[in-house]
């Protein structure tokens, strides 16, 4: 299973069908696992990869809106379950920081809520529905076609995704809100996927770019986790001193993550979209010669 364009892909349409089929099959397999936390994580990861692939070819794929929307809605079936696990993981990261208050009581509450959800038949039913949705798209993907060929099949999607990332970075710089940083995170993850998918165009530089994008996505992911965790600070079993200390920790961590993410983001999105896509297009031409 190779999440990238290869010389053995005869056309961009064949590349689309192969990668989508492989990722969706892996997602179906992950969702058959016994551990619901791992199953949901694995299934959602594969869906994100396929949706990023669809955004890359959106300019020539008539089924983009329908297939992308269907996968988005399918993943939402289990998003709240994943959020419960993320809350526990975020608390553990905060508890490990210097000066963190005693969070053992709050952790028990969050872990109990997570585990209780995993035991409910309703969660298993949603996982099964999610799995069926991925299998349905996997079968359909075998017949997907593109209206464009070669670089023209991916250039519009690459341009649009990069441009949206650049705009999201600018917006997050102006207003440090949960919504804007979450939007930037989504755009960065798309760009990382595109660097991985097109890595053969120039393996060294694009592998390095994907690594930096992974670091940026990680920073923004931690920031998002803090934002979704914040309500637990107010309604969790904490005394006044612990609550105040935890609020201060959240504020400090947000500021650190924002500074690092915005600095790295400025480097990642330094080029204008037209210049960026033209450069990658030249690499594609050299690779295809």
Secondary structure, 3 states (H helix, E strand, C coil): CCCCCCCCCCCHHHHHHHHHHHHHHHHHHHCCCCCHHHHHHHHHHHHHHHHHHHHHCHHHCCCHHHHHHHHHHHHHCCHHHHHHHHHHHHHHHHHCCCCCCCCHHHHHHHHHHHHHHHHCHHHHHHHHHHHHHHHHHHHHHCCCCCCCCHHHHCHHHHHHHHHHHHHHHHHHHHCCCHHHHHHHHHHHHHHHHHHHHCHHHCHHHHHHHHHHHHHHHHHHHHHHHHHHHHHHHHHCCCCHHHHHHHHHHHHHHHHHHHHHHHHHHHHHCCCCHHHHHHHHHHHHHHHHC
